[in-house]
Amino acid sequence: MQNSSLIHDGITIKLIDSDELLEQALTDLNLSTELALDLEFDQHRYTYGFNLCLIQLTSGNGICYIIDPFPLKDSQPLYDLFENEHITKIIHHANNDILLLDKLGCNIRSVLDTDVAAKVLNYERSSLATVLREEFNKEIDKSQQSSNWNNRPLTEAQLKYAAIDVIYLHKIKDKLIDEVKKQGRYHWLEEENRLLESLTYSEPENPHLKLRNAFRLNYFQQFVLKGLFAFREQMAKDFNKPASYIISNETLVDLAQNYNTDVHEWLNHTKGVHGALKKPKHENLLKQALNQAIKDAEANHISHDYPENRWLRPTRTPETEMRKEELTKVQKAIIAKYGEYASRLIITQSVINEYSQTGKLICLKRYATEIVLETAAEIGVSLPSPSFKDTAR
């Protein structure tokens, strides 16, 4: 679609696809005290990696800006806007947006997550579509939800879908915040939002071991799998395709387990392999990667023993069971008082399991800890002083 404006539900949708147009949009957006924000991204669905595809912003003044990051030469002015603590950013389910921005070097501030607000209010389902339907009796079209946001030009349907993710957020925020304050839970929401802002992006450690059935391989096979995983990552980058599209996870683990197989035969008789790998050039690269992994494993005297089961059942003693029973009673009392879904913000099974096994009450949220201790006192359960995790960046 060429740069122009659309209208949806009385809102003007403007596509921003140049630095000059972005500068004009930012002149307007920086005057606001509240912005509704959403990102469209691709995370190993159509392309390699976790990539920003679109940014939607509106101050609620009747204009929604759809910002295309691909042609921009400088996104820093946009990141400066996100980092401005004096402007509230209303986002619905902000986790992945915050992680992606952090990956890009942007530490967003003053987030207000309406998805969390819905959870605070004990919504069973808190999706944007559900909140709009239940609070405003408005149905929205989600047909573009799985759209490929890497494609250009963007279609009118894509632009309207992207706009819908933000143009109602100011109304949703006003409605939900009013209810949160009436219930005396606004401090919950404030703390939850600050915790969201502390999220940081990091690559997983030993990602090859997180593949399904990788834990069933012996140490030698796991070492080989690591080399094959690195080869697949490089191929995925070269092809700009999701890694699992190059070689499926199951197939990669199978090759590591049967590393002495004939690679040529394997490529031509195995499902879950990208056709381009069958070309002589890429076949040779795979052979080299496999042979090098085997050679390195042998040089490092990697054992053929199997790892001990890492998923051992927790120890069960009269003491652990008693502690589990006590904190479970507290959990049930919290559910009765605040609701099943809101209670999941306050106390989780992992907190109960940690307390059961160690006798330590490890807490992340201060408001939740106060509720747990108060509820325990009310029902006559004695708990130790809590330990707080540091969540600062």
HUCOR-V90720 format. One record per pair of residues at least 12 apart in sequence whose C-alpha atoms are under 6 Angstrom apart, sorted by the first residue. I is the first residue (numbers start at 1). GAP is how many residues later the second one is. D is the distance in whole Angstrom. If there is no record, write none. Layout:
BEGIN
i=<I	I>
gap=<GAP	GAP>
d=<D	D>
END
This chain:
BEGIN
i=<1	1	1	3	11	11	12	13	13	14	14	15	16	16	17	18	19	33	34	34	34	35	35	35	35	36	36	36	36	36	37	37	37	37	38	39	39	40	40	41	44	47	47	47	48	48	48	48	53	54	54	55	79	82	83	83	83	85	85	88	88	89	89	90	90	91	92	92	92	93	99	99	102	102	103	111	112	119	120	122	122	122	198	208	218	218	218	219	219	220	220	220	221	221	224	224	225	227	246	246	247	247	248	320	320	323	324	330	346	361	362	362	363	363	364	364>
gap=<152	153	154	12	51	52	51	51	52	51	52	51	50	51	51	54	53	54	53	54	55	23	24	54	55	21	22	53	54	130	19	20	53	54	18	15	16	13	14	12	198	193	194	195	189	192	193	194	96	13	14	12	27	26	24	25	26	24	25	22	23	22	23	22	23	22	21	22	23	22	101	102	98	99	98	82	81	223	222	217	219	220	195	18	86	87	88	84	85	82	83	84	35	36	32	69	31	66	27	28	25	26	24	36	37	33	32	46	22	25	24	25	24	25	24	25>
d=<5	6	6	6	5	6	5	5	6	5	6	5	6	5	5	6	6	5	5	5	6	6	5	5	6	6	5	6	5	5	6	5	6	5	5	6	5	5	5	5	5	5	4	5	6	5	5	4	6	6	5	5	6	5	6	5	5	5	5	5	6	5	6	5	6	5	5	5	5	5	6	5	6	6	6	6	6	5	5	6	5	4	6	6	6	6	4	6	6	5	6	5	5	6	6	5	5	5	6	5	6	5	5	5	6	5	5	6	5	5	6	5	6	5	6	5>
END
